[in-house]
């Protein structure tokens, strides 16, 4: 039984730490691809064909973008909203600072690395307990 437990902990250690590192690198690449986003106060206009958000960017230009279905539901009934717009573009916004893909990938990396660390510590505890 001890040999099987040692093997399982060793596998979880290597897979958790290795996969955690790989997924963390993917999260960093996704974060770099995502680019820079700055905060702004957006004015929400509820039109016949959908919801449009307009804002002033850091250079004084005016940005405008149609809200997607999910964002339109979150903006329903709000005259203004705190948004994040893409630097260098005046036709993209989102309601969160970081991309959901980057956030999910970072959490997955942290979970895998945590699994690897817990398995590694457990294997050392078992090694010295024997």
Backbone atoms as SQL, in Angstrom:
CREATE TABLE atoms (id INTEGER PRIMARY KEY, chain TEXT, resi INTEGER, resn TEXT, atom TEXT, x REAL, y REAL, z REAL);
INSERT INTO atoms VALUES
  (1, 'A', 1, 'UNK', 'N', 0.820, -1.203, 0.000),
  (2, 'A', 1, 'UNK', 'CA', 0.000, 0.000, 0.000),
  (3, 'A', 1, 'UNK', 'C', 0.862, 1.265, 0.000),
  (4, 'A', 2, 'UNK', 'N', 1.973, 1.215, 0.756),
  (5, 'A', 2, 'UNK', 'CA', 2.848, 2.382, 0.839),
  (6, 'A', 2, 'UNK', 'C', 3.465, 2.719, -0.506),
  (7, 'A', 3, 'UNK', 'N', 3.808, 1.683, -1.268),
  (8, 'A', 3, 'UNK', 'CA', 4.427, 1.911, -2.575),
  (9, 'A', 3, 'UNK', 'C', 3.431, 2.572, -3.529),
  (10, 'A', 4, 'UNK', 'N', 2.191, 2.132, -3.489),
  (11, 'A', 4, 'UNK', 'CA', 1.169, 2.715, -4.357),
  (12, 'A', 4, 'UNK', 'C', 0.908, 4.179, -3.983),
  (13, 'A', 5, 'UNK', 'N', 0.833, 4.467, -2.694),
  (14, 'A', 5, 'UNK', 'CA', 0.610, 5.838, -2.251),
  (15, 'A', 5, 'UNK', 'C', 1.780, 6.738, -2.645),
  (16, 'A', 6, 'UNK', 'N', 3.010, 6.208, -2.484),
  (17, 'A', 6, 'UNK', 'CA', 4.184, 6.978, -2.903),
  (18, 'A', 6, 'UNK', 'C', 4.157, 7.264, -4.396),
  (19, 'A', 7, 'UNK', 'N', 3.763, 6.294, -5.191),
  (20, 'A', 7, 'UNK', 'CA', 3.695, 6.480, -6.644),
  (21, 'A', 7, 'UNK', 'C', 2.634, 7.511, -7.026),
  (22, 'A', 8, 'UNK', 'N', 1.487, 7.430, -6.368),
  (23, 'A', 8, 'UNK', 'CA', 0.411, 8.385, -6.672),
  (24, 'A', 8, 'UNK', 'C', 0.840, 9.804, -6.299),
  (25, 'A', 9, 'UNK', 'N', 1.445, 9.963, -5.139),
  (26, 'A', 9, 'UNK', 'CA', 1.907, 11.298, -4.723),
  (27, 'A', 9, 'UNK', 'C', 3.001, 11.821, -5.645),
  (28, 'A', 10, 'UNK', 'N', 3.890, 10.933, -6.089),
  (29, 'A', 10, 'UNK', 'CA', 4.949, 11.343, -7.008),
  (30, 'A', 10, 'UNK', 'C', 4.362, 11.800, -8.344),
  (31, 'A', 11, 'UNK', 'N', 3.379, 11.063, -8.831),
  (32, 'A', 11, 'UNK', 'CA', 2.732, 11.436, -10.096),
  (33, 'A', 11, 'UNK', 'C', 2.016, 12.772, -9.955),
  (34, 'A', 12, 'UNK', 'N', 1.272, 12.942, -8.861),
  (35, 'A', 12, 'UNK', 'CA', 0.580, 14.216, -8.650),
  (36, 'A', 12, 'UNK', 'C', 1.566, 15.371, -8.499),
  (37, 'A', 13, 'UNK', 'N', 2.711, 15.106, -7.864),
  (38, 'A', 13, 'UNK', 'CA', 3.720, 16.160, -7.716),
  (39, 'A', 13, 'UNK', 'C', 4.233, 16.613, -9.069),
  (40, 'A', 14, 'UNK', 'N', 4.662, 15.656, -9.886),
  (41, 'A', 14, 'UNK', 'CA', 5.240, 16.012, -11.189),
  (42, 'A', 14, 'UNK', 'C', 4.208, 16.584, -12.143),
  (43, 'A', 15, 'UNK', 'N', 3.049, 15.957, -12.198),
  (44, 'A', 15, 'UNK', 'CA', 2.007, 16.449, -13.110),
  (45, 'A', 15, 'UNK', 'C', 1.487, 17.801, -12.643),
  (46, 'A', 16, 'UNK', 'N', 1.257, 17.964, -11.356),
  (47, 'A', 16, 'UNK', 'CA', 0.745, 19.231, -10.837),
  (48, 'A', 16, 'UNK', 'C', 1.711, 20.371, -11.057),
  (49, 'A', 17, 'UNK', 'N', 2.975, 20.168, -10.698),
  (50, 'A', 17, 'UNK', 'CA', 3.951, 21.238, -10.864),
  (51, 'A', 17, 'UNK', 'C', 4.278, 21.491, -12.335),
  (52, 'A', 18, 'UNK', 'N', 4.442, 20.420, -13.113),
  (53, 'A', 18, 'UNK', 'CA', 4.752, 20.582, -14.539),
  (54, 'A', 18, 'UNK', 'C', 3.621, 21.214, -15.315),
  (55, 'A', 19, 'UNK', 'N', 2.406, 20.698, -15.119),
  (56, 'A', 19, 'UNK', 'CA', 1.256, 21.255, -15.824),
  (57, 'A', 19, 'UNK', 'C', 0.951, 22.665, -15.319),
  (58, 'A', 20, 'UNK', 'N', 1.153, 22.889, -14.018),
  (59, 'A', 20, 'UNK', 'CA', 0.933, 24.230, -13.471),
  (60, 'A', 20, 'UNK', 'C', 1.869, 25.245, -14.096),
  (61, 'A', 21, 'UNK', 'N', 3.131, 24.864, -14.282),
  (62, 'A', 21, 'UNK', 'CA', 4.093, 25.756, -14.914),
  (63, 'A', 21, 'UNK', 'C', 3.734, 26.003, -16.375),
  (64, 'A', 22, 'UNK', 'N', 3.359, 24.951, -17.080),
  (65, 'A', 22, 'UNK', 'CA', 2.982, 25.091, -18.490),
  (66, 'A', 22, 'UNK', 'C', 1.749, 25.986, -18.649),
  (67, 'A', 23, 'UNK', 'N', 0.737, 25.765, -17.837),
  (68, 'A', 23, 'UNK', 'CA', -0.478, 26.573, -17.927),
  (69, 'A', 23, 'UNK', 'C', -0.200, 28.014, -17.493),
  (70, 'A', 24, 'UNK', 'N', 0.718, 28.205, -16.536),
  (71, 'A', 24, 'UNK', 'CA', 1.093, 29.565, -16.140),
  (72, 'A', 24, 'UNK', 'C', 1.780, 30.290, -17.297),
  (73, 'A', 25, 'UNK', 'N', 2.621, 29.602, -18.036),
  (74, 'A', 25, 'UNK', 'CA', 3.247, 30.210, -19.215),
  (75, 'A', 25, 'UNK', 'C', 2.196, 30.568, -20.265),
  (76, 'A', 26, 'UNK', 'N', 1.214, 29.712, -20.440),
  (77, 'A', 26, 'UNK', 'CA', 0.124, 30.010, -21.376),
  (78, 'A', 26, 'UNK', 'C', -0.653, 31.235, -20.903),
  (79, 'A', 27, 'UNK', 'N', -0.878, 31.346, -19.590),
  (80, 'A', 27, 'UNK', 'CA', -1.589, 32.511, -19.043),
  (81, 'A', 27, 'UNK', 'C', -0.798, 33.794, -19.299),
  (82, 'A', 28, 'UNK', 'N', 0.519, 33.736, -19.163),
  (83, 'A', 28, 'UNK', 'CA', 1.338, 34.919, -19.417),
  (84, 'A', 28, 'UNK', 'C', 1.265, 35.312, -20.890),
  (85, 'A', 29, 'UNK', 'N', 1.301, 34.327, -21.785),
  (86, 'A', 29, 'UNK', 'CA', 1.186, 34.615, -23.222),
  (87, 'A', 29, 'UNK', 'C', -0.179, 35.221, -23.535),
  (88, 'A', 30, 'UNK', 'N', -1.243, 34.662, -22.967),
  (89, 'A', 30, 'UNK', 'CA', -2.581, 35.218, -23.184),
  (90, 'A', 30, 'UNK', 'C', -2.692, 36.634, -22.642),
  (91, 'A', 31, 'UNK', 'N', -2.075, 36.891, -21.496),
  (92, 'A', 31, 'UNK', 'CA', -2.083, 38.227, -20.906),
  (93, 'A', 31, 'UNK', 'C', -1.363, 39.220, -21.819),
  (94, 'A', 32, 'UNK', 'N', -0.234, 38.798, -22.392),
  (95, 'A', 32, 'UNK', 'CA', 0.515, 39.682, -23.294),
  (96, 'A', 32, 'UNK', 'C', -0.268, 39.942, -24.583),
  (97, 'A', 33, 'UNK', 'N', -0.923, 38.937, -25.095),
  (98, 'A', 33, 'UNK', 'CA', -1.723, 39.096, -26.319),
  (99, 'A', 33, 'UNK', 'C', -2.928, 39.997, -26.058),
  (100, 'A', 34, 'UNK', 'N', -3.473, 39.928, -24.854),
  (101, 'A', 34, 'UNK', 'CA', -4.668, 40.708, -24.515),
  (102, 'A', 34, 'UNK', 'C', -4.422, 42.203, -24.630),
  (103, 'A', 35, 'UNK', 'N', -3.221, 42.668, -24.370),
  (104, 'A', 35, 'UNK', 'CA', -2.905, 44.085, -24.530),
  (105, 'A', 35, 'UNK', 'C', -3.277, 44.913, -23.323),
  (106, 'A', 36, 'UNK', 'N', -3.199, 46.220, -23.507),
  (107, 'A', 36, 'UNK', 'CA', -3.457, 47.167, -22.418),
  (108, 'A', 36, 'UNK', 'C', -4.894, 47.679, -22.481),
  (109, 'A', 37, 'UNK', 'N', -5.503, 47.744, -21.330),
  (110, 'A', 37, 'UNK', 'CA', -6.875, 48.251, -21.197),
  (111, 'A', 37, 'UNK', 'C', -6.881, 49.317, -20.112),
  (112, 'A', 38, 'UNK', 'N', -7.586, 50.403, -20.368),
  (113, 'A', 38, 'UNK', 'CA', -7.682, 51.505, -19.410),
  (114, 'A', 38, 'UNK', 'C', -9.136, 51.691, -18.963),
  (115, 'A', 39, 'UNK', 'N', -9.323, 52.180, -17.733),
  (116, 'A', 39, 'UNK', 'CA', -10.689, 52.395, -17.245),
  (117, 'A', 39, 'UNK', 'C', -11.292, 53.674, -17.804),
  (118, 'A', 40, 'UNK', 'N', -12.603, 53.670, -17.909),
  (119, 'A', 40, 'UNK', 'CA', -13.343, 54.856, -18.343),
  (120, 'A', 40, 'UNK', 'C', -14.767, 54.736, -17.823),
  (121, 'A', 41, 'UNK', 'N', -15.453, 55.860, -17.858),
  (122, 'A', 41, 'UNK', 'CA', -16.881, 55.883, -17.525),
  (123, 'A', 41, 'UNK', 'C', -17.632, 55.865, -18.842),
  (124, 'A', 42, 'UNK', 'N', -18.405, 54.828, -19.066),
  (125, 'A', 42, 'UNK', 'CA', -19.137, 54.701, -20.312),
  (126, 'A', 42, 'UNK', 'C', -20.581, 55.139, -20.171),
  (127, 'A', 43, 'UNK', 'N', -21.087, 55.768, -21.216),
  (128, 'A', 43, 'UNK', 'CA', -22.492, 56.156, -21.269),
  (129, 'A', 43, 'UNK', 'C', -23.227, 55.075, -22.054),
  (130, 'A', 44, 'UNK', 'N', -24.233, 54.503, -21.438),
  (131, 'A', 44, 'UNK', 'CA', -24.972, 53.392, -22.036),
  (132, 'A', 44, 'UNK', 'C', -26.207, 53.927, -22.736),
  (133, 'A', 45, 'UNK', 'N', -26.330, 53.605, -24.013),
  (134, 'A', 45, 'UNK', 'CA', -27.498, 54.019, -24.789),
  (135, 'A', 45, 'UNK', 'C', -28.256, 52.773, -25.225),
  (136, 'A', 46, 'UNK', 'N', -29.509, 52.716, -24.822),
  (137, 'A', 46, 'UNK', 'CA', -30.359, 51.590, -25.181),
  (138, 'A', 46, 'UNK', 'C', -31.113, 51.958, -26.458),
  (139, 'A', 47, 'UNK', 'N', -30.671, 51.407, -27.579),
  (140, 'A', 47, 'UNK', 'CA', -31.278, 51.713, -28.870),
  (141, 'A', 47, 'UNK', 'C', -32.147, 50.544, -29.313),
  (142, 'A', 48, 'UNK', 'N', -32.845, 50.735, -30.422),
  (143, 'A', 48, 'UNK', 'CA', -33.765, 49.706, -30.919),
  (144, 'A', 48, 'UNK', 'C', -33.037, 48.425, -31.301),
  (145, 'A', 49, 'UNK', 'N', -31.853, 48.559, -31.894),
  (146, 'A', 49, 'UNK', 'CA', -31.140, 47.375, -32.370),
  (147, 'A', 49, 'UNK', 'C', -30.129, 46.835, -31.363),
  (148, 'A', 50, 'UNK', 'N', -30.066, 47.381, -30.153),
  (149, 'A', 50, 'UNK', 'CA', -29.158, 46.871, -29.139),
  (150, 'A', 50, 'UNK', 'C', -28.653, 47.963, -28.217),
  (151, 'A', 51, 'UNK', 'N', -27.648, 47.624, -27.465),
  (152, 'A', 51, 'UNK', 'CA', -27.057, 48.538, -26.493),
  (153, 'A', 51, 'UNK', 'C', -25.715, 49.018, -27.038),
  (154, 'A', 52, 'UNK', 'N', -25.512, 50.340, -27.005),
  (155, 'A', 52, 'UNK', 'CA', -24.265, 50.944, -27.451),
  (156, 'A', 52, 'UNK', 'C', -23.656, 51.683, -26.267),
  (157, 'A', 53, 'UNK', 'N', -22.352, 51.516, -26.093),
  (158, 'A', 53, 'UNK', 'CA', -21.633, 52.197, -25.013),
  (159, 'A', 53, 'UNK', 'C', -20.661, 53.179, -25.652),
  (160, 'A', 54, 'UNK', 'N', -20.662, 54.416, -25.146),
  (161, 'A', 54, 'UNK', 'CA', -19.754, 55.451, -25.641),
  (162, 'A', 54, 'UNK', 'C', -18.927, 55.970, -24.474),
  (163, 'A', 55, 'UNK', 'N', -17.666, 56.343, -24.768),
  (164, 'A', 55, 'UNK', 'CA', -16.763, 56.819, -23.731),
  (165, 'A', 55, 'UNK', 'C', -15.700, 57.728, -24.323),
  (166, 'A', 56, 'UNK', 'N', -15.058, 58.486, -23.448),
  (167, 'A', 56, 'UNK', 'CA', -13.903, 59.300, -23.823),
  (168, 'A', 56, 'UNK', 'C', -12.645, 58.535, -23.409),
  (169, 'A', 57, 'UNK', 'N', -11.678, 58.429, -24.334),
  (170, 'A', 57, 'UNK', 'CA', -10.447, 57.719, -23.993),
  (171, 'A', 57, 'UNK', 'C', -9.418, 58.672, -23.396),
  (172, 'A', 58, 'UNK', 'N', -8.246, 58.182, -23.101),
  (173, 'A', 58, 'UNK', 'CA', -7.219, 58.979, -22.425),
  (174, 'A', 58, 'UNK', 'C', -6.652, 60.096, -23.301),
  (175, 'A', 59, 'UNK', 'N', -6.843, 60.006, -24.612),
  (176, 'A', 59, 'UNK', 'CA', -6.386, 61.063, -25.522),
  (177, 'A', 59, 'UNK', 'C', -7.469, 62.087, -25.816),
  (178, 'A', 60, 'UNK', 'N', -8.653, 61.911, -25.267),
  (179, 'A', 60, 'UNK', 'CA', -9.754, 62.825, -25.521),
  (180, 'A', 60, 'UNK', 'C', -10.628, 62.404, -26.682),
  (181, 'A', 61, 'UNK', 'N', -10.308, 61.284, -27.313),
  (182, 'A', 61, 'UNK', 'CA', -11.132, 60.773, -28.406),
  (183, 'A', 61, 'UNK', 'C', -12.371, 60.088, -27.868),
  (184, 'A', 62, 'UNK', 'N', -13.326, 59.902, -28.757),
  (185, 'A', 62, 'UNK', 'CA', -14.580, 59.261, -28.374),
  (186, 'A', 62, 'UNK', 'C', -14.588, 57.843, -28.908),
  (187, 'A', 63, 'UNK', 'N', -14.872, 56.894, -28.023),
  (188, 'A', 63, 'UNK', 'CA', -15.002, 55.504, -28.421),
  (189, 'A', 63, 'UNK', 'C', -16.451, 55.073, -28.331),
  (190, 'A', 64, 'UNK', 'N', -16.818, 54.129, -29.173),
  (191, 'A', 64, 'UNK', 'CA', -18.177, 53.594, -29.149),
  (192, 'A', 64, 'UNK', 'C', -18.143, 52.153, -29.604),
  (193, 'A', 65, 'UNK', 'N', -18.940, 51.319, -28.953),
  (194, 'A', 65, 'UNK', 'CA', -19.006, 49.912, -29.323),
  (195, 'A', 65, 'UNK', 'C', -20.362, 49.352, -28.925),
  (196, 'A', 66, 'UNK', 'N', -20.814, 48.433, -29.733),
  (197, 'A', 66, 'UNK', 'CA', -22.058, 47.741, -29.418),
  (198, 'A', 66, 'UNK', 'C', -21.759, 46.668, -28.372),
  (199, 'A', 67, 'UNK', 'N', -22.629, 46.545, -27.404),
  (200, 'A', 67, 'UNK', 'CA', -22.454, 45.553, -26.351),
  (201, 'A', 67, 'UNK', 'C', -22.936, 44.198, -26.844),
  (202, 'A', 68, 'UNK', 'N', -22.205, 43.168, -26.453),
  (203, 'A', 68, 'UNK', 'CA', -22.639, 41.809, -26.748),
  (204, 'A', 68, 'UNK', 'C', -23.860, 41.457, -25.912),
  (205, 'A', 69, 'UNK', 'N', -24.401, 40.287, -26.149),
  (206, 'A', 69, 'UNK', 'CA', -25.627, 39.879, -25.471),
  (207, 'A', 69, 'UNK', 'C', -25.449, 39.847, -23.949),
  (208, 'A', 70, 'UNK', 'N', -24.355, 39.258, -23.476),
  (209, 'A', 70, 'UNK', 'CA', -24.124, 39.154, -22.037),
  (210, 'A', 70, 'UNK', 'C', -23.906, 40.521, -21.407),
  (211, 'A', 71, 'UNK', 'N', -23.103, 41.354, -22.067),
  (212, 'A', 71, 'UNK', 'CA', -22.876, 42.703, -21.544),
  (213, 'A', 71, 'UNK', 'C', -24.153, 43.533, -21.578),
  (214, 'A', 72, 'UNK', 'N', -24.954, 43.363, -22.613),
  (215, 'A', 72, 'UNK', 'CA', -26.212, 44.106, -22.711),
  (216, 'A', 72, 'UNK', 'C', -27.149, 43.745, -21.558),
  (217, 'A', 73, 'UNK', 'N', -27.169, 42.483, -21.172),
  (218, 'A', 73, 'UNK', 'CA', -27.999, 42.081, -20.035),
  (219, 'A', 73, 'UNK', 'C', -27.500, 42.702, -18.732),
  (220, 'A', 74, 'UNK', 'N', -26.173, 42.757, -18.567),
  (221, 'A', 74, 'UNK', 'CA', -25.610, 43.352, -17.352),
  (222, 'A', 74, 'UNK', 'C', -25.808, 44.866, -17.308),
  (223, 'A', 75, 'UNK', 'N', -25.900, 45.501, -18.480),
  (224, 'A', 75, 'UNK', 'CA', -26.054, 46.951, -18.543),
  (225, 'A', 75, 'UNK', 'C', -27.509, 47.403, -18.582),
  (226, 'A', 76, 'UNK', 'N', -28.440, 46.469, -18.620),
  (227, 'A', 76, 'UNK', 'CA', -29.859, 46.818, -18.711),
  (228, 'A', 76, 'UNK', 'C', -30.270, 47.704, -17.546),
  (229, 'A', 77, 'UNK', 'N', -30.868, 48.852, -17.877),
  (230, 'A', 77, 'UNK', 'CA', -31.360, 49.774, -16.870),
  (231, 'A', 77, 'UNK', 'C', -30.318, 50.708, -16.279),
  (232, 'A', 78, 'UNK', 'N', -29.087, 50.626, -16.741),
  (233, 'A', 78, 'UNK', 'CA', -28.024, 51.500, -16.226),
  (234, 'A', 78, 'UNK', 'C', -27.719, 52.599, -17.241),
  (235, 'A', 79, 'UNK', 'N', -27.718, 53.853, -16.813),
  (236, 'A', 79, 'UNK', 'CA', -27.391, 54.935, -17.745),
  (237, 'A', 79, 'UNK', 'C', -25.883, 55.067, -17.994),
  (238, 'A', 80, 'UNK', 'N', -25.067, 54.673, -17.002),
  (239, 'A', 80, 'UNK', 'CA', -23.615, 54.705, -17.146),
  (240, 'A', 80, 'UNK', 'C', -23.033, 53.415, -16.575),
  (241, 'A', 81, 'UNK', 'N', -21.776, 53.164, -16.916),
  (242, 'A', 81, 'UNK', 'CA', -21.108, 51.969, -16.403),
  (243, 'A', 81, 'UNK', 'C', -19.605, 52.201, -16.372),
  (244, 'A', 82, 'UNK', 'N', -18.951, 51.579, -15.420),
  (245, 'A', 82, 'UNK', 'CA', -17.490, 51.589, -15.390),
  (246, 'A', 82, 'UNK', 'C', -17.013, 50.517, -16.363),
  (247, 'A', 83, 'UNK', 'N', -16.251, 50.931, -17.358),
  (248, 'A', 83, 'UNK', 'CA', -15.807, 50.015, -18.400),
  (249, 'A', 83, 'UNK', 'C', -14.284, 50.047, -18.510),
  (250, 'A', 84, 'UNK', 'N', -13.758, 49.143, -19.300),
  (251, 'A', 84, 'UNK', 'CA', -12.349, 49.091, -19.671),
  (252, 'A', 84, 'UNK', 'C', -12.308, 49.090, -21.187),
  (253, 'A', 85, 'UNK', 'N', -11.515, 49.980, -21.774),
  (254, 'A', 85, 'UNK', 'CA', -11.410, 50.035, -23.228),
  (255, 'A', 85, 'UNK', 'C', -9.985, 49.711, -23.643),
  (256, 'A', 86, 'UNK', 'N', -9.847, 49.191, -24.847),
  (257, 'A', 86, 'UNK', 'CA', -8.547, 48.785, -25.374),
  (258, 'A', 86, 'UNK', 'C', -7.765, 50.014, -25.815),
  (259, 'A', 87, 'UNK', 'N', -6.520, 50.128, -25.357),
  (260, 'A', 87, 'UNK', 'CA', -5.664, 51.244, -25.748),
  (261, 'A', 87, 'UNK', 'C', -5.355, 51.104, -27.240),
  (262, 'A', 88, 'UNK', 'N', -5.536, 52.206, -27.963),
  (263, 'A', 88, 'UNK', 'CA', -5.274, 52.197, -29.396),
  (264, 'A', 88, 'UNK', 'C', -6.480, 51.836, -30.243),
  (265, 'A', 89, 'UNK', 'N', -7.562, 51.459, -29.623),
  (266, 'A', 89, 'UNK', 'CA', -8.774, 51.117, -30.369),
  (267, 'A', 89, 'UNK', 'C', -9.963, 51.824, -29.767),
  (268, 'A', 90, 'UNK', 'N', -10.858, 52.245, -30.592),
  (269, 'A', 90, 'UNK', 'CA', -12.037, 52.960, -30.083),
  (270, 'A', 90, 'UNK', 'C', -13.327, 52.187, -30.313),
  (271, 'A', 91, 'UNK', 'N', -13.199, 50.887, -30.549),
  (272, 'A', 91, 'UNK', 'CA', -14.395, 50.097, -30.840),
  (273, 'A', 91, 'UNK', 'C', -14.475, 48.823, -29.998),
  (274, 'A', 92, 'UNK', 'N', -13.722, 48.770, -28.883),
  (275, 'A', 92, 'UNK', 'CA', -13.767, 47.599, -28.014),
  (276, 'A', 92, 'UNK', 'C', -13.820, 48.029, -26.563),
  (277, 'A', 93, 'UNK', 'N', -14.671, 47.382, -25.812),
  (278, 'A', 93, 'UNK', 'CA', -14.744, 47.620, -24.372),
  (279, 'A', 93, 'UNK', 'C', -15.124, 46.317, -23.700),
  (280, 'A', 94, 'UNK', 'N', -14.922, 46.284, -22.403),
  (281, 'A', 94, 'UNK', 'CA', -15.404, 45.174, -21.585),
  (282, 'A', 94, 'UNK', 'C', -15.687, 45.692, -20.190),
  (283, 'A', 95, 'UNK', 'N', -16.357, 44.901, -19.403),
  (284, 'A', 95, 'UNK', 'CA', -16.777, 45.333, -18.081),
  (285, 'A', 95, 'UNK', 'C', -15.827, 44.885, -16.976),
  (286, 'A', 96, 'UNK', 'N', -14.811, 44.105, -17.326),
  (287, 'A', 96, 'UNK', 'CA', -13.828, 43.639, -16.354),
  (288, 'A', 96, 'UNK', 'C', -12.436, 44.061, -16.797),
  (289, 'A', 97, 'UNK', 'N', -11.545, 44.223, -15.828),
  (290, 'A', 97, 'UNK', 'CA', -10.193, 44.666, -16.156),
  (291, 'A', 97, 'UNK', 'C', -9.434, 43.611, -16.953),
  (292, 'A', 98, 'UNK', 'N', -9.544, 42.364, -16.535),
  (293, 'A', 98, 'UNK', 'CA', -8.806, 41.291, -17.196),
  (294, 'A', 98, 'UNK', 'C', -9.750, 40.397, -17.993),
  (295, 'A', 99, 'UNK', 'N', -9.203, 39.814, -19.016),
  (296, 'A', 99, 'UNK', 'CA', -9.964, 38.901, -19.867),
  (297, 'A', 99, 'UNK', 'C', -10.395, 37.669, -19.070),
  (298, 'A', 100, 'UNK', 'N', -11.596, 37.170, -19.299),
  (299, 'A', 100, 'UNK', 'CA', -12.016, 35.946, -18.612),
  (300, 'A', 100, 'UNK', 'C', -11.117, 34.757, -18.944),
  (301, 'A', 101, 'UNK', 'N', -10.572, 34.703, -20.153),
  (302, 'A', 101, 'UNK', 'CA', -9.680, 33.603, -20.529),
  (303, 'A', 101, 'UNK', 'C', -8.381, 33.658, -19.730),
  (304, 'A', 102, 'UNK', 'N', -7.835, 34.841, -19.556),
  (305, 'A', 102, 'UNK', 'CA', -6.603, 34.995, -18.774),
  (306, 'A', 102, 'UNK', 'C', -6.865, 34.635, -17.318),
  (307, 'A', 103, 'UNK', 'N', -7.974, 35.109, -16.793),
  (308, 'A', 103, 'UNK', 'CA', -8.319, 34.841, -15.402),
  (309, 'A', 103, 'UNK', 'C', -8.516, 33.336, -15.166),
  (310, 'A', 104, 'UNK', 'N', -9.235, 32.667, -16.056),
  (311, 'A', 104, 'UNK', 'CA', -9.481, 31.234, -15.903),
  (312, 'A', 104, 'UNK', 'C', -8.182, 30.434, -16.027),
  (313, 'A', 105, 'UNK', 'N', -7.336, 30.820, -16.966),
  (314, 'A', 105, 'UNK', 'CA', -6.071, 30.122, -17.151),
  (315, 'A', 105, 'UNK', 'C', -5.163, 30.316, -15.944),
  (316, 'A', 106, 'UNK', 'N', -5.136, 31.511, -15.387),
  (317, 'A', 106, 'UNK', 'CA', -4.317, 31.763, -14.204),
  (318, 'A', 106, 'UNK', 'C', -4.827, 30.960, -13.002),
  (319, 'A', 107, 'UNK', 'N', -6.131, 30.871, -12.825),
  (320, 'A', 107, 'UNK', 'CA', -6.677, 30.077, -11.724),
  (321, 'A', 107, 'UNK', 'C', -6.384, 28.590, -11.913),
  (322, 'A', 108, 'UNK', 'N', -6.466, 28.116, -13.150),
  (323, 'A', 108, 'UNK', 'CA', -6.140, 26.717, -13.424),
  (324, 'A', 108, 'UNK', 'C', -4.676, 26.443, -13.109),
  (325, 'A', 109, 'UNK', 'N', -3.791, 27.357, -13.502),
  (326, 'A', 109, 'UNK', 'CA', -2.364, 27.203, -13.202),
  (327, 'A', 109, 'UNK', 'C', -2.125, 27.170, -11.696),
  (328, 'A', 110, 'UNK', 'N', -2.784, 28.058, -10.972),
  (329, 'A', 110, 'UNK', 'CA', -2.623, 28.094, -9.519),
  (330, 'A', 110, 'UNK', 'C', -3.147, 26.811, -8.874),
  (331, 'A', 111, 'UNK', 'N', -4.259, 26.298, -9.361),
  (332, 'A', 111, 'UNK', 'CA', -4.809, 25.059, -8.819),
  (333, 'A', 111, 'UNK', 'C', -3.906, 23.867, -9.070),
  (334, 'A', 112, 'UNK', 'N', -3.380, 23.763, -10.289),
  (335, 'A', 112, 'UNK', 'CA', -2.478, 22.662, -10.602),
  (336, 'A', 112, 'UNK', 'C', -1.189, 22.755, -9.798),
  (337, 'A', 113, 'UNK', 'N', -0.627, 23.951, -9.694),
  (338, 'A', 113, 'UNK', 'CA', 0.593, 24.131, -8.904),
  (339, 'A', 113, 'UNK', 'C', 0.326, 23.828, -7.430),
  (340, 'A', 114, 'UNK', 'N', -0.831, 24.233, -6.925),
  (341, 'A', 114, 'UNK', 'CA', -1.195, 23.920, -5.543),
  (342, 'A', 114, 'UNK', 'C', -1.305, 22.427, -5.309),
  (343, 'A', 115, 'UNK', 'N', -1.909, 21.704, -6.262),
  (344, 'A', 115, 'UNK', 'CA', -1.998, 20.254, -6.174),
  (345, 'A', 115, 'UNK', 'C', -0.598, 19.639, -6.141),
  (346, 'A', 116, 'UNK', 'N', 0.286, 20.142, -6.989),
  (347, 'A', 116, 'UNK', 'CA', 1.650, 19.628, -7.016),
  (348, 'A', 116, 'UNK', 'C', 2.385, 19.876, -5.717),
  (349, 'A', 117, 'UNK', 'N', 2.226, 21.067, -5.148),
  (350, 'A', 117, 'UNK', 'CA', 2.901, 21.394, -3.882),
  (351, 'A', 117, 'UNK', 'C', 2.352, 20.541, -2.744),
  (352, 'A', 118, 'UNK', 'N', 1.047, 20.379, -2.680),
  (353, 'A', 118, 'UNK', 'CA', 0.447, 19.566, -1.612),
  (354, 'A', 118, 'UNK', 'C', 0.919, 18.114, -1.725),
  (355, 'A', 119, 'UNK', 'N', 0.946, 17.574, -2.935),
  (356, 'A', 119, 'UNK', 'CA', 1.411, 16.194, -3.119),
  (357, 'A', 119, 'UNK', 'C', 2.889, 16.063, -2.768),
  (358, 'A', 120, 'UNK', 'N', 3.691, 17.073, -3.127),
  (359, 'A', 120, 'UNK', 'CA', 5.119, 17.043, -2.816),
  (360, 'A', 120, 'UNK', 'C', 5.352, 17.067, -1.304),
  (361, 'A', 121, 'UNK', 'N', 4.648, 17.958, -0.614),
  (362, 'A', 121, 'UNK', 'CA', 4.787, 18.053, 0.844),
  (363, 'A', 121, 'UNK', 'C', 4.298, 16.771, 1.511),
  (364, 'A', 122, 'UNK', 'N', 3.188, 16.230, 1.021),
  (365, 'A', 122, 'UNK', 'CA', 2.664, 14.985, 1.600),
  (366, 'A', 122, 'UNK', 'C', 3.639, 13.833, 1.402),
  (367, 'A', 123, 'UNK', 'N', 4.290, 13.780, 0.271),
  (368, 'A', 123, 'UNK', 'CA', 5.251, 12.696, 0.036),
  (369, 'A', 123, 'UNK', 'C', 6.458, 12.832, 0.964),
  (370, 'A', 124, 'UNK', 'N', 6.915, 14.053, 1.242),
  (371, 'A', 124, 'UNK', 'CA', 8.024, 14.249, 2.161),
  (372, 'A', 124, 'UNK', 'C', 7.605, 13.928, 3.599),
  (373, 'A', 125, 'UNK', 'N', 6.399, 14.288, 3.956),
  (374, 'A', 125, 'UNK', 'CA', 5.913, 13.959, 5.308),
  (375, 'A', 125, 'UNK', 'C', 5.856, 12.442, 5.490),
  (376, 'A', 126, 'UNK', 'N', 5.350, 11.734, 4.486),
  (377, 'A', 126, 'UNK', 'CA', 5.286, 10.282, 4.564),
  (378, 'A', 126, 'UNK', 'C', 6.677, 9.659, 4.592),
  (379, 'A', 127, 'UNK', 'N', 7.611, 10.249, 3.850),
  (380, 'A', 127, 'UNK', 'CA', 8.977, 9.742, 3.820),
  (381, 'A', 127, 'UNK', 'C', 9.625, 9.827, 5.195),
  (382, 'A', 128, 'UNK', 'N', 9.457, 10.952, 5.875),
  (383, 'A', 128, 'UNK', 'CA', 10.074, 11.108, 7.192),
  (384, 'A', 128, 'UNK', 'C', 9.254, 10.440, 8.293),
  (385, 'A', 129, 'UNK', 'N', 7.984, 10.205, 8.065),
  (386, 'A', 129, 'UNK', 'CA', 7.159, 9.528, 9.069),
  (387, 'A', 129, 'UNK', 'C', 7.500, 8.043, 9.150),
  (388, 'A', 130, 'UNK', 'N', 7.999, 7.472, 8.067),
  (389, 'A', 130, 'UNK', 'CA', 8.366, 6.057, 8.067),
  (390, 'A', 130, 'UNK', 'C', 9.707, 5.926, 8.715);
